[in-house]
Amino acid sequence: MSEGPAARLQQLFEGRRLTPTQRRIAHCMVRRAADVPFLSSVELAELAGVSQPSVTRFAVALGFDGYPALRRHLREVAPAATGQEAETSYNEYQQAVQAEIENLQHLAGLLADPRPVEDAGRLLAASRPLPVLGLRAASSQARGFAYFAAKVHPDVRLLDEGGTMLADRIDAALRAGASALLCFALPRHPKEVAEALAYAQSAGLTVVTVADSAFAPVAKYSDLLIPAAVGTGLAFDTACAPMLLGRVLLEAMCDDLPDAQARLEEFDAKAAARGLFVE
């Protein structure tokens, strides 16, 4: 599978020590990967919400003479649209779907190296209990993961509400024997999530994070972060790739739970006996 523009940009930024402002620019470029080779430094600055000199300094930090050199590089590595693809005109709803398709293709490219997911699966399977954190926009991702994980993992604890008791619940999981915490972190990133992850790390938990970007604000509080981009073409972000990555992590976790299949079969038998489902 050929890499999309977002994947190529991600590779350009990997291993770089970027400031928070530079991470913001990098994140914006990944989200607008198809457009970036044709944007001026002023346009990119406006999209990222930073100053134009910040964009220039960012290009220099990546090893280029300035932003024009960075843009030339991006144009050289970006495939030109040809044929029907170049002529196709999508409405705004179709554009949102197409953007999500690209996000999924980017995720597929990342999963060509399965080691981060396999490592995450081992960490999550070994943690008893397993706290799963997700607040605000990410709460549905955390809740969906926890719902299915509870069918194969003996003790899953959903942390989808903030407030002063969040640290207490992390403490309770630690006292019960937790060794890892899974976090879903999506924009806009709540301050409470970063604080909770910093607290969890300081308490000795290994933090596994699904975030919208490797440059997300929670990156520095994560021991293992796997990115899955969100769609930004509609009034509210769409999160198909983070949801799918959550299911992939479930699969990896099941591979490290020897009794996962037995637990699923037991659930199916009880569900049939109770007439739980109509089909």
Backbone bond lengths (Angstrom), bond angles and torsions (degrees), N, CA, C in turn:
res aa  C-N    CA-C-N  psi(-1)  N-CA   C-N-CA  omega(-1)  CA-C   N-CA-C  phi
1 M - - - 1.471 - - 1.521 109.93 -
2 S 1.331 117.32 128.43 1.455 120.00 178.15 1.517 109.91 -73.29
3 E 1.341 115.26 148.31 1.449 119.66 -178.40 1.521 110.30 -79.79
4 G 1.330 116.30 143.37 1.444 121.37 175.44 1.514 110.46 -82.93
5 P 1.350 117.29 172.38 1.459 120.59 -179.20 1.523 113.32 -60.81
6 A 1.341 117.51 -34.31 1.465 119.84 179.05 1.523 110.87 -64.02
7 A 1.334 117.23 -41.95 1.464 120.91 179.81 1.523 110.83 -64.19
8 R 1.337 117.68 -39.93 1.461 120.57 179.53 1.523 110.96 -66.08
9 L 1.329 116.60 -39.36 1.460 119.53 177.00 1.524 110.76 -64.45
10 Q 1.327 115.95 -42.18 1.461 120.27 179.12 1.531 110.04 -56.80
11 Q 1.314 117.24 -42.39 1.460 121.31 179.38 1.526 111.17 -64.86
12 L 1.322 117.52 -35.77 1.457 122.00 179.39 1.526 110.97 -62.75
13 F 1.330 117.03 -33.22 1.456 121.06 -175.40 1.530 113.26 -92.20
14 E 1.324 117.26 -18.35 1.462 120.66 -174.20 1.519 110.83 -60.80
15 G 1.330 115.07 137.56 1.455 120.93 177.76 1.511 114.76 80.21
16 R 1.333 118.16 0.63 1.460 121.74 -179.65 1.528 110.25 -88.79
17 R 1.317 116.13 141.85 1.461 120.68 172.84 1.520 107.67 -90.65
18 L 1.315 115.82 103.05 1.459 121.43 -174.71 1.517 110.31 -109.59
19 T 1.316 115.36 145.41 1.465 120.50 174.45 1.528 108.81 -74.15
20 P 1.339 117.45 165.58 1.479 118.85 177.12 1.524 112.98 -54.55
21 T 1.351 117.34 -40.05 1.467 119.90 178.04 1.515 111.18 -65.40
22 Q 1.328 116.85 -40.61 1.459 120.62 179.14 1.522 111.31 -67.93
23 R 1.332 117.16 -36.28 1.469 119.73 175.58 1.523 110.47 -63.50
24 R 1.319 116.16 -35.50 1.471 120.15 178.21 1.522 110.59 -64.66
25 I 1.337 116.44 -41.99 1.468 120.08 177.75 1.527 110.07 -64.97
26 A 1.340 116.36 -44.76 1.467 120.39 -179.70 1.518 110.87 -60.62
27 H 1.331 116.39 -42.90 1.458 120.70 179.45 1.524 110.29 -61.48
28 C 1.329 116.68 -44.28 1.465 120.92 179.26 1.525 110.54 -62.06
29 M 1.319 117.28 -40.67 1.462 120.56 -179.02 1.526 111.46 -65.31
30 V 1.329 116.70 -39.58 1.463 119.79 178.37 1.520 110.11 -64.34
31 R 1.328 116.29 -41.73 1.468 120.32 -178.73 1.523 111.85 -68.17
32 R 1.333 117.05 -28.76 1.471 121.07 -179.48 1.526 109.75 -115.72
33 A 1.326 116.09 40.16 1.466 121.78 -170.55 1.526 113.00 -57.01
34 A 1.328 117.60 -38.68 1.461 120.15 -176.93 1.523 112.15 -70.23
35 D 1.336 116.90 -25.85 1.465 120.74 -175.38 1.522 113.21 -94.42
36 V 1.332 117.25 -25.56 1.463 121.58 -169.85 1.527 113.99 -55.37
37 P 1.346 120.58 -40.67 1.470 118.52 -178.77 1.523 114.10 -61.05
38 F 1.327 117.21 -12.79 1.467 120.80 -175.44 1.528 111.89 -115.29
39 L 1.333 117.43 9.28 1.463 121.46 -179.67 1.522 110.34 -97.05
40 S 1.316 116.47 143.87 1.459 120.62 172.29 1.522 108.75 -77.82
41 S 1.311 116.62 167.67 1.465 119.68 178.43 1.522 110.91 -64.24
42 V 1.322 116.50 -33.82 1.470 120.18 178.41 1.528 110.10 -67.28
43 E 1.329 117.14 -43.57 1.466 120.78 179.57 1.527 110.90 -63.91
44 L 1.339 116.93 -42.86 1.464 119.93 178.51 1.519 110.95 -64.34
45 A 1.328 116.41 -39.89 1.463 120.26 178.56 1.525 110.96 -61.18
46 E 1.334 116.68 -41.77 1.468 120.15 179.45 1.524 110.76 -65.39
47 L 1.337 117.03 -41.52 1.464 120.29 179.74 1.526 111.51 -64.67
48 A 1.333 116.31 -38.83 1.463 120.24 -177.15 1.516 112.60 -84.74
49 G 1.331 116.51 -12.80 1.465 119.67 -179.09 1.512 112.80 73.83
50 V 1.348 116.39 35.50 1.463 121.19 179.20 1.524 108.23 -128.63
51 S 1.339 116.49 179.16 1.460 120.39 178.38 1.525 110.55 -84.07
52 Q 1.346 115.57 157.68 1.466 119.40 178.14 1.529 111.87 -62.64
53 P 1.354 120.04 -40.38 1.467 119.13 176.38 1.531 112.97 -60.56
54 S 1.325 117.07 -29.26 1.463 119.94 177.69 1.527 110.66 -64.82
55 V 1.328 116.45 -36.65 1.465 120.60 177.71 1.531 109.86 -65.96
56 T 1.320 116.44 -40.96 1.466 119.93 178.63 1.522 110.78 -63.97
57 R 1.341 116.87 -45.14 1.469 120.29 178.97 1.520 110.99 -63.24
58 F 1.329 116.49 -34.64 1.462 121.10 178.52 1.525 110.09 -63.53
59 A 1.329 117.43 -44.71 1.467 120.85 179.55 1.525 110.50 -61.83
60 V 1.329 117.02 -40.55 1.465 121.05 178.51 1.527 110.45 -65.12
61 A 1.334 116.52 -38.97 1.469 120.62 178.96 1.516 111.50 -62.66
62 L 1.338 116.86 -26.01 1.465 120.97 178.49 1.530 112.01 -85.24
63 G 1.339 116.60 -2.13 1.464 119.84 176.89 1.511 114.98 100.23
64 F 1.332 117.69 10.57 1.471 120.91 179.48 1.528 110.07 -100.92
65 D 1.337 116.56 160.17 1.463 121.02 179.87 1.525 111.93 -68.20
66 G 1.302 116.38 -23.98 1.455 122.16 -179.03 1.514 109.12 176.25
67 Y 1.324 116.08 -175.83 1.455 118.95 -177.70 1.525 112.93 -64.54
68 P 1.365 119.98 -39.51 1.472 118.36 178.70 1.532 112.47 -57.49
69 A 1.335 117.06 -37.01 1.471 119.80 178.69 1.517 110.70 -67.77
70 L 1.340 116.91 -39.50 1.466 120.08 176.40 1.522 110.60 -62.44
71 R 1.341 116.95 -43.42 1.460 120.27 -178.48 1.530 111.05 -65.95
72 R 1.342 117.16 -38.29 1.462 119.74 176.28 1.525 111.03 -61.61
73 H 1.342 115.42 -40.84 1.464 119.30 178.43 1.520 110.58 -62.06
74 L 1.329 117.27 -43.14 1.456 120.77 -179.13 1.524 111.06 -65.40
75 R 1.310 117.29 -36.94 1.464 120.28 178.47 1.528 111.16 -68.02
76 E 1.322 116.67 -33.65 1.467 120.44 179.61 1.521 112.42 -69.30
77 V 1.334 116.19 -36.31 1.465 118.74 -177.30 1.518 112.37 -91.86
78 A 1.348 118.06 -12.11 1.469 120.87 -179.85 1.517 109.57 -83.10
79 P 1.338 118.28 128.65 1.464 119.83 177.59 1.520 110.88 -69.55
80 A 1.317 116.57 137.20 1.465 120.48 178.22 1.510 110.37 -75.34
81 A 1.311 116.86 138.46 1.461 120.87 177.38 1.515 109.41 -71.11
82 T 1.321 116.31 133.66 1.462 120.05 -178.06 1.512 110.01 -133.31
83 G 1.362 113.76 163.16 1.460 120.16 171.54 1.511 112.58 58.07
84 Q 1.329 113.87 -140.29 1.464 120.37 -174.21 1.524 111.27 -63.91
85 E 1.341 116.48 -33.94 1.465 119.52 -179.41 1.512 110.89 -59.34
86 A 1.342 117.31 -40.38 1.455 120.87 -177.78 1.529 110.99 -71.77
87 E 1.310 116.93 -26.67 1.453 119.88 -174.73 1.527 112.97 -92.49
88 T 1.324 116.52 -13.59 1.454 119.77 -176.04 1.520 110.73 -69.19
89 S 1.321 116.00 134.02 1.459 120.89 176.91 1.519 108.34 -119.35
90 Y 1.331 116.07 117.34 1.456 121.35 -178.71 1.521 110.49 -101.04
91 N 1.337 116.06 147.05 1.456 118.40 170.96 1.532 108.65 -78.31
92 E 1.332 116.38 175.56 1.467 119.23 -171.95 1.530 112.48 -63.95
93 Y 1.329 117.86 -30.33 1.466 119.59 179.35 1.519 110.59 -72.73
94 Q 1.339 115.50 -41.28 1.458 119.29 177.44 1.532 111.07 -65.86
95 Q 1.323 116.11 -37.15 1.458 119.64 178.04 1.519 111.12 -61.45
96 A 1.336 116.67 -38.51 1.461 120.17 178.50 1.521 110.77 -64.15
97 V 1.335 116.32 -40.48 1.472 120.18 178.39 1.522 110.06 -67.11
98 Q 1.326 117.35 -43.59 1.457 120.64 179.34 1.529 111.40 -61.61
99 A 1.330 116.15 -38.15 1.464 119.82 178.00 1.529 110.86 -64.08
100 E 1.338 116.43 -38.18 1.458 119.13 178.18 1.526 111.26 -68.93
101 I 1.324 116.57 -34.93 1.463 119.84 175.85 1.524 110.00 -61.40
102 E 1.327 116.24 -41.61 1.468 119.44 178.32 1.526 110.72 -65.89
103 N 1.335 117.04 -38.55 1.463 119.72 177.16 1.525 110.97 -60.94
104 L 1.330 116.29 -40.25 1.464 120.11 178.99 1.526 110.98 -68.67
105 Q 1.332 116.99 -37.41 1.462 119.96 176.91 1.532 110.62 -64.78
106 H 1.326 115.65 -38.72 1.463 119.99 176.79 1.525 109.77 -62.66
107 L 1.321 116.88 -43.45 1.464 120.46 178.36 1.522 110.82 -62.34
108 A 1.331 116.78 -41.57 1.459 120.12 178.02 1.521 110.59 -59.86
109 G 1.320 116.73 -38.84 1.455 120.18 177.81 1.520 112.13 -64.02
110 L 1.333 116.58 -41.76 1.465 120.48 178.18 1.525 111.76 -63.73
111 L 1.323 116.16 -36.28 1.463 120.58 -177.29 1.526 112.49 -76.68
112 A 1.335 117.40 -1.78 1.466 119.61 173.25 1.525 109.94 -60.36
113 D 1.320 116.21 -27.95 1.472 121.17 170.10 1.523 106.87 -102.96
114 P 1.334 118.31 101.27 1.467 120.20 -173.61 1.521 114.39 -80.17
115 R 1.333 117.46 -3.28 1.465 119.32 -172.66 1.532 114.54 -60.91
116 P 1.344 120.27 -43.34 1.474 117.98 178.65 1.524 112.57 -59.68
117 V 1.337 117.24 -41.34 1.467 120.26 179.39 1.525 110.59 -68.13
118 E 1.318 116.82 -40.58 1.468 119.84 178.66 1.529 111.15 -64.42
119 D 1.333 116.29 -40.44 1.464 119.92 176.58 1.525 110.77 -62.50
120 A 1.338 115.49 -43.38 1.462 119.98 178.87 1.523 110.64 -62.68
121 G 1.333 117.48 -42.25 1.459 120.91 179.09 1.515 112.24 -58.53
122 R 1.333 117.38 -41.81 1.465 120.69 178.85 1.522 111.30 -65.24
123 L 1.342 116.25 -42.20 1.463 119.62 179.84 1.528 111.78 -63.54
124 L 1.332 116.27 -42.83 1.460 120.25 -177.80 1.523 111.27 -70.21
125 A 1.315 117.37 -39.81 1.470 120.65 179.88 1.517 111.46 -64.86
126 A 1.331 116.46 -34.02 1.467 120.05 -175.24 1.517 113.18 -80.62
127 S 1.330 117.44 -17.42 1.465 120.05 -176.59 1.521 110.78 -81.89
128 R 1.325 117.20 120.18 1.464 122.62 179.00 1.527 109.34 -129.81
129 P 1.303 119.71 103.04 1.462 128.97 4.77 1.534 111.55 -78.92
130 L 1.345 114.85 176.25 1.453 122.22 176.94 1.528 109.34 -116.98
131 P 1.335 118.95 103.29 1.466 120.16 175.40 1.531 110.55 -78.26
132 V 1.335 115.57 137.22 1.465 122.33 -179.58 1.518 107.69 -123.90
133 L 1.336 116.39 115.91 1.456 122.43 -172.72 1.521 111.34 -107.61
134 G 1.321 115.98 135.64 1.460 121.96 173.26 1.515 109.16 -166.07
135 L 1.323 117.84 120.06 1.460 121.88 -178.26 1.522 111.06 -115.44
136 R 1.314 115.39 153.40 1.467 123.26 177.56 1.524 111.56 52.36
137 A 1.337 119.04 -118.58 1.463 120.35 -174.35 1.515 112.40 -61.63
138 A 1.326 117.23 -26.44 1.465 120.84 -177.78 1.524 113.19 -90.65
139 S 1.321 117.55 -1.22 1.468 119.34 -175.87 1.526 111.59 -64.25
140 S 1.340 117.23 -36.31 1.466 118.97 -179.10 1.526 110.98 -68.23
141 Q 1.345 117.33 -33.91 1.459 120.34 177.21 1.529 110.42 -66.15
142 A 1.324 116.26 -44.46 1.461 120.77 179.47 1.527 110.83 -65.10
143 R 1.330 116.24 -40.65 1.468 120.07 -178.54 1.522 110.83 -66.88
144 G 1.334 117.01 -41.00 1.454 120.17 178.51 1.515 111.86 -64.31
145 F 1.343 116.59 -42.92 1.467 119.50 177.90 1.521 110.11 -62.40
146 A 1.341 116.68 -47.18 1.460 120.35 -176.63 1.528 111.38 -63.12
147 Y 1.334 117.37 -36.13 1.468 121.09 -179.71 1.526 110.73 -59.68
148 F 1.332 116.19 -49.05 1.465 119.41 -178.47 1.522 111.76 -76.67
149 A 1.330 117.25 -37.30 1.460 120.01 -178.87 1.518 111.49 -61.42
150 A 1.336 116.77 -34.16 1.467 120.47 -178.82 1.523 112.33 -64.69
151 K 1.323 118.07 -17.34 1.467 120.91 178.90 1.526 111.80 -77.91
152 V 1.342 117.17 -17.95 1.462 119.61 -177.87 1.525 112.80 -124.91
153 H 1.327 117.27 -22.49 1.468 121.82 -178.81 1.530 108.61 -100.83
154 P 1.329 117.72 136.33 1.467 119.27 -173.87 1.521 115.81 -68.76
155 D 1.330 118.90 -20.75 1.470 119.07 -176.34 1.520 110.39 -154.24
156 V 1.323 116.05 95.83 1.461 122.36 178.24 1.521 108.36 -109.83
157 R 1.318 116.91 131.08 1.467 121.07 -177.96 1.526 109.76 -121.14
158 L 1.321 116.18 112.23 1.461 122.65 -177.58 1.526 110.24 -81.18
159 L 1.327 115.92 127.28 1.461 122.18 176.52 1.529 107.28 -116.36
160 D 1.316 116.62 86.99 1.468 120.25 -176.36 1.516 112.91 -118.46
161 E 1.335 116.59 14.16 1.456 121.30 176.57 1.521 109.04 -129.21
162 G 1.340 116.03 131.97 1.450 120.24 179.33 1.517 111.30 -82.61
163 G 1.325 115.94 -158.46 1.454 120.29 179.97 1.520 112.04 103.16
164 T 1.307 114.85 -179.24 1.458 120.63 -173.72 1.523 113.18 -69.61
165 M 1.341 117.12 -15.95 1.458 118.70 -178.46 1.530 113.13 -86.64
166 L 1.330 117.35 -5.47 1.457 119.87 -177.43 1.528 111.10 -61.90
167 A 1.330 117.25 -45.70 1.466 120.62 177.81 1.524 110.75 -63.54
168 D 1.330 116.35 -35.93 1.476 119.79 178.02 1.522 110.83 -61.57
169 R 1.322 116.37 -40.43 1.467 119.96 -178.28 1.529 110.95 -71.65
170 I 1.324 116.85 -32.51 1.462 119.82 173.86 1.521 109.45 -66.29
171 D 1.328 116.50 -42.47 1.469 120.28 176.69 1.527 111.34 -59.79
172 A 1.331 116.15 -41.92 1.463 119.98 -179.37 1.523 111.03 -63.24
173 A 1.319 116.56 -39.93 1.467 120.09 177.76 1.522 110.76 -64.98
174 L 1.327 116.89 -40.10 1.463 120.77 177.30 1.517 111.32 -62.25
175 R 1.313 116.34 -45.87 1.471 119.50 -179.39 1.525 111.13 -62.21
176 A 1.334 116.57 -30.86 1.462 120.73 -179.31 1.529 112.30 -80.60
177 G 1.352 116.70 -7.77 1.459 119.32 175.99 1.506 116.52 114.98
178 A 1.349 118.94 8.17 1.460 120.97 -179.22 1.523 111.09 -61.14
179 S 1.326 115.42 141.36 1.470 120.49 176.96 1.526 111.96 -118.27
180 A 1.330 117.32 -16.26 1.465 121.32 -178.47 1.517 109.86 -141.70
181 L 1.323 115.63 159.09 1.466 122.71 175.75 1.516 107.90 -133.79
182 L 1.321 116.57 134.06 1.462 121.69 175.08 1.514 108.82 -101.58
183 C 1.333 116.22 130.29 1.466 121.29 179.77 1.512 110.52 -124.04
184 F 1.330 116.26 135.67 1.458 122.69 168.09 1.527 106.68 -104.21
185 A 1.329 116.78 120.91 1.461 121.45 -175.48 1.521 109.09 -127.35
186 L 1.345 116.20 113.09 1.465 121.52 -177.48 1.521 109.81 -127.51
187 P 1.338 117.95 157.07 1.465 120.15 178.73 1.541 110.54 -68.28
188 R 1.339 116.02 152.17 1.456 124.89 -9.24 1.519 108.43 -76.94
189 H 1.330 117.21 137.97 1.452 120.56 -169.85 1.532 111.07 -77.08
190 P 1.333 117.36 115.58 1.463 119.44 179.63 1.525 111.22 -66.53
191 K 1.306 116.09 140.11 1.459 121.32 177.08 1.523 110.92 -57.52
192 E 1.335 116.14 -35.47 1.469 120.92 -178.82 1.526 112.37 -60.14
193 V 1.329 116.93 -33.38 1.467 119.57 -179.27 1.518 110.47 -66.16
194 A 1.348 116.12 -47.79 1.464 119.60 178.46 1.524 110.72 -60.00
195 E 1.317 117.08 -42.06 1.464 120.78 179.62 1.523 111.23 -64.77
196 A 1.346 116.51 -40.59 1.464 120.48 -179.56 1.525 110.93 -66.10
197 L 1.344 117.06 -40.35 1.463 119.80 179.73 1.524 111.04 -68.56
198 A 1.333 116.81 -39.87 1.463 119.70 177.15 1.528 110.03 -61.19
199 Y 1.324 115.87 -40.65 1.468 120.36 179.01 1.530 110.59 -66.50
200 A 1.328 116.57 -43.59 1.462 120.44 -179.63 1.521 110.91 -62.22
201 Q 1.328 117.27 -42.95 1.469 120.89 178.33 1.519 111.19 -62.62
202 S 1.331 116.04 -45.45 1.464 119.49 -178.27 1.522 111.57 -64.43
203 A 1.342 116.24 -26.00 1.467 120.85 179.31 1.528 112.32 -84.43
204 G 1.340 117.30 -6.45 1.453 120.42 175.57 1.510 115.95 106.49
205 L 1.336 118.90 3.67 1.457 120.71 177.77 1.528 110.40 -80.06
206 T 1.318 116.81 143.98 1.462 122.05 171.64 1.521 107.63 -85.86
207 V 1.326 117.04 122.93 1.464 121.98 -173.99 1.527 110.18 -98.86
208 V 1.333 115.76 119.23 1.460 123.46 173.48 1.524 107.25 -105.91
209 T 1.321 117.96 125.91 1.459 121.10 -173.50 1.522 112.01 -126.27
210 V 1.331 115.36 133.88 1.465 122.64 166.20 1.520 105.66 -101.56
211 A 1.327 116.63 115.61 1.465 121.08 -177.81 1.516 109.98 -130.34
212 D 1.318 115.96 165.89 1.458 120.65 -177.31 1.514 112.34 -74.63
213 S 1.320 118.30 -14.20 1.453 121.55 -178.90 1.515 109.85 -159.53
214 A 1.328 116.18 151.65 1.464 120.30 174.28 1.519 111.19 -66.95
215 F 1.347 116.98 -12.41 1.454 121.59 -179.37 1.530 111.64 -105.57
216 A 1.312 117.52 14.94 1.465 121.34 179.81 1.529 109.94 -62.58
217 P 1.333 117.89 154.35 1.471 120.48 -177.90 1.528 114.17 -59.01
218 V 1.339 117.12 -21.68 1.464 119.93 -178.43 1.524 112.35 -84.99
219 A 1.328 118.24 -2.60 1.463 120.84 -174.66 1.528 111.84 -57.94
220 K 1.330 116.86 -40.75 1.466 118.89 -175.63 1.527 112.67 -73.42
221 Y 1.334 116.92 -9.83 1.459 120.46 177.33 1.525 111.30 -105.56
222 S 1.324 117.35 12.96 1.462 121.78 -175.90 1.522 110.08 -116.72
223 D 1.330 116.06 133.82 1.461 120.62 175.41 1.524 110.96 -81.45
224 L 1.317 116.64 -31.47 1.465 122.32 177.58 1.517 107.52 -142.47
225 L 1.322 117.09 112.58 1.465 121.47 -179.98 1.524 109.16 -115.86
226 I 1.327 115.99 129.58 1.457 121.99 176.72 1.532 107.35 -117.69
227 P 1.339 117.82 118.22 1.466 119.60 -175.00 1.522 113.04 -85.46
228 A 1.320 115.12 147.06 1.464 123.04 173.43 1.526 106.41 -148.05
229 A 1.316 117.01 112.50 1.461 121.63 -170.88 1.522 112.37 -68.96
230 V 1.320 115.42 150.82 1.458 121.66 174.12 1.526 109.02 -102.01
231 G 1.339 116.59 156.17 1.453 121.99 175.21 1.514 110.29 -86.01
232 T 1.326 116.74 140.50 1.464 120.80 -176.19 1.529 112.35 -123.53
233 G 1.338 117.04 14.92 1.454 119.60 -174.71 1.513 114.95 -81.47
234 L 1.314 118.15 -12.51 1.463 122.05 179.78 1.525 110.10 -109.40
235 A 1.324 116.12 176.73 1.458 119.82 -178.53 1.526 111.34 -60.29
236 F 1.342 116.76 -33.80 1.456 121.72 177.64 1.529 108.79 -120.91
237 D 1.325 116.03 139.98 1.460 120.89 -178.26 1.522 111.40 -57.36
238 T 1.327 115.85 148.93 1.462 121.98 174.35 1.522 108.29 -111.06
239 A 1.331 116.18 146.82 1.467 120.41 -169.29 1.523 112.27 -132.42
240 C 1.325 117.23 48.22 1.459 120.24 178.40 1.526 111.74 -64.75
241 A 1.339 117.12 -44.21 1.460 120.00 -177.68 1.528 112.42 -66.30
242 P 1.345 120.56 -45.18 1.463 119.06 175.88 1.529 112.88 -60.73
243 M 1.343 117.60 -36.70 1.460 119.64 178.23 1.524 110.65 -64.01
244 L 1.341 116.18 -45.43 1.464 119.58 -179.47 1.526 110.92 -65.38
245 L 1.329 116.87 -39.34 1.459 119.37 177.08 1.524 110.87 -61.62
246 G 1.332 117.04 -36.46 1.459 119.67 175.65 1.519 111.95 -60.17
247 R 1.333 116.71 -40.18 1.470 120.21 178.47 1.534 110.79 -68.66
248 V 1.328 116.33 -35.52 1.462 119.82 176.97 1.527 109.77 -64.15
249 L 1.324 117.01 -41.36 1.463 120.36 177.42 1.531 111.21 -63.99
250 L 1.332 116.32 -36.66 1.465 119.54 175.04 1.526 110.84 -59.98
251 E 1.319 116.18 -43.84 1.460 120.52 179.66 1.526 110.73 -61.80
252 A 1.341 115.73 -44.29 1.461 119.82 179.45 1.529 111.17 -64.48
253 M 1.329 116.29 -37.73 1.461 119.82 178.21 1.520 110.95 -65.69
254 C 1.338 116.13 -41.95 1.468 120.16 178.30 1.526 111.17 -59.26
255 D 1.332 116.89 -36.14 1.456 120.47 -179.88 1.520 111.95 -62.72
256 D 1.337 116.89 -23.11 1.462 120.59 -179.89 1.524 112.61 -106.13
257 L 1.327 117.10 10.53 1.465 121.69 174.16 1.529 107.44 -113.11
258 P 1.323 118.45 101.78 1.469 120.88 -172.74 1.525 114.52 -60.71
259 D 1.329 117.08 -24.72 1.461 119.20 -178.36 1.522 112.39 -103.46
260 A 1.339 117.16 16.48 1.466 120.38 -177.48 1.525 111.35 -60.80
261 Q 1.322 117.64 -46.37 1.463 120.47 -178.38 1.513 111.51 -64.12
262 A 1.323 116.54 -40.25 1.467 120.33 178.82 1.525 110.67 -63.33
263 R 1.316 116.94 -39.70 1.469 120.23 178.79 1.527 111.07 -65.34
264 L 1.339 116.71 -39.81 1.463 119.96 178.71 1.527 111.10 -65.33
265 E 1.322 116.86 -41.83 1.467 120.44 179.01 1.520 110.82 -65.78
266 E 1.327 116.52 -36.79 1.468 119.89 177.43 1.525 110.93 -64.88
267 F 1.340 115.80 -41.69 1.453 119.56 178.18 1.527 110.81 -62.72
268 D 1.337 116.40 -45.15 1.466 120.08 -179.34 1.525 111.26 -60.06
269 A 1.329 116.29 -40.55 1.465 119.92 179.81 1.530 110.94 -64.68
270 K 1.323 117.13 -43.86 1.466 120.60 179.82 1.533 110.95 -67.97
271 A 1.337 116.31 -38.34 1.462 119.41 178.83 1.526 111.19 -63.42
272 A 1.346 116.40 -39.50 1.465 119.98 178.44 1.523 110.31 -66.86
273 A 1.343 117.28 -41.33 1.456 120.56 -179.37 1.537 111.84 -64.64
274 R 1.315 115.62 -32.93 1.470 119.92 -179.13 1.523 112.42 -88.80
275 G 1.334 117.64 -5.25 1.460 120.10 -175.86 1.514 111.47 60.83
276 L 1.338 115.06 42.96 1.470 120.88 -171.42 1.524 112.26 -69.01
277 F 1.338 116.66 -34.87 1.460 120.32 -175.75 1.529 109.99 -117.43
278 V 1.329 115.99 150.66 1.469 119.49 -175.40 1.519 112.48 -78.37
279 E 1.344 118.17 -24.63 1.455 117.36 -177.08 1.529 111.08 -84.82
